[in-house]
Amino acid sequence: MVANGPGEEPHSPKDARLSSLDERLDRIKAQGAADDRRRMSAESQRVIKSAGMRILSDLIGLPFGAGLIGWLIDRWAGTTPWVMLAMLFLGFGLAVRSVLRVANNRPDQGPDTGK
């Protein structure tokens, strides 16, 4: 009729060495949990910065690039300013589409492949 295990008394007092070991294990677990939170915080900040930089570059680059291409076509074809305006609107539309893709992309899915 041994309750605690083989060779132990059913109601023996707790050993000081085991108490010390439990305290050290609790401290190590708390430190590990704090390290995990810090690492997750740094990772989430990296993901947010990456998404922000992509959004910024899309909002500036797509309309600018499309407008530049439209301006060049206008100069070549002599249709000033109609192709440039159409390309600017196309660039803004593509930028909004790209921003929506980035906003709807979950971090655990990885980069958007366009599928």
Backbone as CSV, one residue per row, in Angstrom:
resi,resn,N_x,N_y,N_z,CA_x,CA_y,CA_z,C_x,C_y,C_z
1,MET,0.815,-1.185,0.000,0.000,0.000,0.000,0.863,1.253,0.000
2,VAL,1.670,1.376,-0.979,2.526,2.541,-1.086,1.838,3.541,-2.001
3,ALA,1.638,4.773,-1.510,0.893,5.777,-2.263,1.802,6.614,-3.154
4,ASN,2.998,6.958,-2.700,3.863,7.880,-3.438,4.797,7.174,-4.416
5,GLY,5.127,5.980,-4.227,6.029,5.260,-5.110,6.763,4.194,-4.328
6,PRO,7.551,3.385,-4.981,8.250,2.306,-4.287,9.315,2.852,-3.333
7,GLY,9.311,2.341,-2.154,10.314,2.702,-1.165,10.052,4.005,-0.429
8,GLU,8.945,4.671,-0.660,8.662,5.930,0.022,7.510,5.736,0.992
9,GLU,7.570,6.535,2.007,6.476,6.555,2.966,5.278,7.248,2.341
10,PRO,4.057,6.889,2.660,2.887,7.532,2.056,2.812,9.030,2.321
11,HIS,3.278,9.500,3.435,3.173,10.920,3.779,4.519,11.467,4.233
12,SER,5.577,11.182,3.489,6.894,11.663,3.889,7.020,13.147,3.541
13,PRO,7.804,13.912,4.326,7.992,15.339,4.036,8.781,15.510,2.737
14,LYS,8.558,16.620,2.079,9.200,16.896,0.806,10.682,17.184,1.030
15,ASP,11.501,16.638,0.165,12.939,16.805,0.258,13.313,18.227,-0.184
16,ALA,14.258,18.847,0.522,14.688,20.211,0.208,15.342,20.278,-1.168
17,ARG,16.029,19.222,-1.575,16.662,19.200,-2.889,15.613,19.215,-3.995
18,LEU,14.520,18.495,-3.789,13.451,18.494,-4.790,12.764,19.851,-4.861
19,SER,12.597,20.493,-3.724,11.993,21.833,-3.717,12.877,22.824,-4.474
20,SER,14.179,22.738,-4.235,15.121,23.610,-4.924,15.099,23.344,-6.433
21,LEU,15.029,22.084,-6.809,14.969,21.716,-8.220,13.681,22.242,-8.863
22,ASP,12.565,22.131,-8.159,11.297,22.656,-8.673,11.366,24.165,-8.878
23,GLU,11.971,24.877,-7.945,12.098,26.327,-8.060,12.972,26.711,-9.261
24,ARG,14.082,25.987,-9.440,14.955,26.278,-10.576,14.259,25.975,-11.904
25,LEU,13.515,24.882,-11.953,12.771,24.549,-13.165,11.716,25.606,-13.485
26,ASP,11.037,26.100,-12.458,10.039,27.153,-12.668,10.688,28.424,-13.206
27,ARG,11.865,28.782,-12.668,12.571,29.966,-13.156,13.000,29.794,-14.610
28,ILE,13.502,28.620,-14.951,13.948,28.355,-16.322,12.761,28.394,-17.282
29,LYS,11.630,27.825,-16.870,10.429,27.853,-17.714,9.942,29.283,-17.919
30,ALA,9.963,30.095,-16.870,9.537,31.496,-16.992,10.472,32.264,-17.911
31,GLN,11.784,32.024,-17.781,12.745,32.693,-18.647,12.561,32.252,-20.095
32,GLY,12.304,30.970,-20.329,12.053,30.471,-21.683,10.801,31.086,-22.288
33,ALA,9.750,31.223,-21.484,8.511,31.842,-21.972,8.752,33.313,-22.328
34,ALA,9.534,34.021,-21.513,9.843,35.422,-21.809,10.671,35.533,-23.092
35,ASP,11.621,34.615,-23.286,12.420,34.615,-24.514,11.545,34.345,-25.736
36,ASP,10.591,33.425,-25.609,9.677,33.125,-26.721,8.825,34.333,-27.072
37,ARG,8.311,35.044,-26.050,7.508,36.246,-26.310,8.339,37.310,-27.004
38,ARG,9.585,37.495,-26.568,10.465,38.491,-27.167,10.761,38.134,-28.623
39,ARG,11.015,36.857,-28.894,11.317,36.405,-30.246,10.091,36.569,-31.150
40,MET,8.903,36.243,-30.644,7.675,36.389,-31.430,7.391,37.867,-31.697
41,SER,7.685,38.726,-30.735,7.478,40.153,-30.923,8.399,40.694,-32.012
42,ALA,9.646,40.282,-32.004,10.593,40.729,-33.027,10.177,40.217,-34.402
43,GLU,9.711,38.986,-34.480,9.268,38.414,-35.754,8.036,39.142,-36.280
44,SER,7.096,39.456,-35.404,5.892,40.153,-35.859,6.229,41.570,-36.315
45,GLN,7.166,42.225,-35.666,7.583,43.550,-36.115,8.256,43.488,-37.473
46,ARG,9.037,42.440,-37.727,9.687,42.273,-39.023,8.644,42.067,-40.120
47,VAL,7.623,41.257,-39.847,6.572,41.008,-40.826,5.798,42.286,-41.119
48,ILE,5.499,43.061,-40.083,4.751,44.308,-40.266,5.569,45.310,-41.075
49,LYS,6.857,45.441,-40.767,7.706,46.362,-41.523,7.814,45.939,-42.980
50,SER,7.939,44.645,-43.209,8.046,44.143,-44.572,6.780,44.442,-45.365
51,ALA,5.619,44.199,-44.761,4.357,44.480,-45.445,4.198,45.980,-45.685
52,GLY,4.586,46.790,-44.736,4.485,48.237,-44.889,5.369,48.754,-46.010
53,MET,6.577,48.234,-46.103,7.474,48.668,-47.174,6.944,48.228,-48.538
54,ARG,6.352,47.046,-48.601,5.795,46.587,-49.879,4.609,47.457,-50.290
55,ILE,3.751,47.774,-49.343,2.597,48.628,-49.637,3.073,50.004,-50.108
56,LEU,4.034,50.578,-49.413,4.538,51.898,-49.785,5.154,51.890,-51.182
57,SER,5.950,50.884,-51.457,6.579,50.825,-52.779,5.547,50.615,-53.883
58,ASP,4.515,49.830,-53.620,3.462,49.627,-54.622,2.657,50.897,-54.847
59,LEU,2.325,51.600,-53.764,1.516,52.811,-53.911,2.269,53.927,-54.634
60,ILE,3.578,53.935,-54.545,4.363,54.962,-55.232,4.808,54.475,-56.609
61,GLY,5.329,53.267,-56.663,5.947,52.773,-57.890,4.989,52.433,-59.010
62,LEU,3.894,51.784,-58.702,2.980,51.372,-59.767,2.363,52.560,-60.513
63,PRO,1.768,53.538,-59.825,1.234,54.684,-60.585,2.326,55.478,-61.309
64,PHE,3.478,55.652,-60.656,4.563,56.406,-61.286,5.062,55.704,-62.549
65,GLY,5.308,54.401,-62.435,5.784,53.645,-63.580,4.769,53.613,-64.715
66,ALA,3.502,53.378,-64.367,2.462,53.357,-65.400,2.308,54.728,-66.042
67,GLY,2.369,55.794,-65.245,2.277,57.144,-65.796,3.436,57.464,-66.716
68,LEU,4.629,57.017,-66.343,5.799,57.248,-67.178,5.664,56.525,-68.518
69,ILE,5.212,55.287,-68.472,5.000,54.536,-69.716,3.924,55.229,-70.563
70,GLY,2.840,55.676,-69.927,1.791,56.390,-70.649,2.299,57.679,-71.266
71,TRP,3.138,58.420,-70.542,3.701,59.668,-71.061,4.570,59.399,-72.290
72,LEU,5.377,58.310,-72.219,6.223,57.961,-73.359,5.382,57.576,-74.578
73,ILE,4.323,56.810,-74.346,3.443,56.436,-75.456,2.765,57.678,-76.026
74,ASP,2.333,58.600,-75.157,1.720,59.853,-75.614,2.688,60.660,-76.474
75,ARG,3.931,60.751,-76.053,4.928,61.507,-76.810,5.159,60.868,-78.180
76,TRP,5.181,59.546,-78.221,5.440,58.826,-79.460,4.234,58.897,-80.406
77,ALA,3.012,58.738,-79.833,1.808,58.671,-80.656,1.145,60.032,-80.843
78,GLY,1.521,61.020,-80.057,0.938,62.352,-80.181,-0.486,62.440,-79.643
79,THR,-0.792,61.664,-78.606,-2.153,61.642,-78.047,-2.212,62.297,-76.674
80,THR,-1.352,63.216,-76.391,-1.231,63.827,-75.076,-2.577,64.332,-74.587
81,PRO,-3.003,64.137,-73.394,-2.538,63.384,-72.241,-3.318,62.091,-72.008
82,TRP,-4.036,61.600,-73.003,-5.020,60.541,-72.769,-4.410,59.206,-72.364
83,VAL,-3.383,58.754,-73.014,-2.793,57.451,-72.654,-2.148,57.536,-71.275
84,MET,-1.516,58.678,-70.985,-0.903,58.835,-69.668,-1.971,58.786,-68.560
85,LEU,-3.095,59.446,-68.777,-4.169,59.412,-67.773,-4.722,58.006,-67.603
86,ALA,-4.906,57.309,-68.707,-5.404,55.931,-68.623,-4.409,55.044,-67.876
87,MET,-3.135,55.213,-68.161,-2.113,54.399,-67.487,-1.999,54.761,-66.005
88,LEU,-2.180,56.045,-65.669,-2.180,56.431,-64.256,-3.312,55.738,-63.503
89,PHE,-4.508,55.744,-64.076,-5.631,55.066,-63.432,-5.373,53.565,-63.321
90,LEU,-4.797,52.991,-64.361,-4.440,51.573,-64.308,-3.418,51.317,-63.195
91,GLY,-2.431,52.193,-63.081,-1.419,52.043,-62.023,-2.021,52.159,-60.638
92,PHE,-2.938,53.108,-60.449,-3.605,53.223,-59.149,-4.441,51.986,-58.845
93,GLY,-5.129,51.477,-59.848,-5.929,50.264,-59.657,-5.069,49.071,-59.280
94,LEU,-3.941,48.920,-59.952,-3.027,47.832,-59.612,-2.437,48.008,-58.216
95,ALA,-2.169,49.240,-57.828,-1.632,49.496,-56.488,-2.658,49.124,-55.422
96,VAL,-3.914,49.482,-55.636,-4.960,49.133,-54.667,-5.115,47.621,-54.602
97,ARG,-5.076,46.957,-55.749,-5.177,45.488,-55.774,-4.020,44.857,-54.989
98,SER,-2.835,45.380,-55.185,-1.661,44.856,-54.482,-1.769,45.091,-52.973
99,VAL,-2.255,46.262,-52.570,-2.421,46.559,-51.146,-3.443,45.611,-50.534
100,LEU,-4.522,45.339,-51.235,-5.527,44.400,-50.717,-4.963,42.997,-50.594
101,ARG,-4.125,42.594,-51.537,-3.494,41.278,-51.436,-2.589,41.190,-50.205
102,VAL,-1.795,42.228,-49.987,-0.898,42.229,-48.825,-1.711,42.242,-47.532
103,ALA,-2.794,43.007,-47.508,-3.614,43.102,-46.300,-4.322,41.787,-45.993
104,ASN,-4.686,41.034,-47.012,-5.396,39.773,-46.801,-4.463,38.586,-46.629
105,ASN,-3.165,38.777,-46.837,-2.202,37.698,-46.711,-1.865,37.470,-45.242
106,ARG,-2.053,36.228,-44.770,-1.717,35.899,-43.388,-0.230,35.600,-43.288
107,PRO,0.416,35.994,-42.196,1.869,35.799,-42.068,2.288,34.334,-42.109
108,ASP,1.445,33.411,-41.634,1.829,32.005,-41.606,1.709,31.331,-42.965
109,GLN,1.126,32.024,-43.967,1.013,31.443,-45.291,2.237,31.693,-46.152
110,GLY,3.063,32.623,-45.776,4.222,32.957,-46.577,3.852,34.003,-47.622
111,PRO,4.769,34.291,-48.524,4.499,35.324,-49.527,3.395,34.900,-50.486
112,ASP,2.679,35.893,-50.978,1.593,35.648,-51.915,2.156,35.276,-53.269
113,THR,1.654,34.193,-53.846,2.155,33.735,-55.138,1.251,34.151,-56.279
114,GLY,0.153,34.811,-55.986,-0.734,35.277,-57.035,-1.738,34.246,-57.487
115,LYS,-1.818,33.125,-56.806,-2.763,32.068,-57.199,-4.069,32.220,-56.490
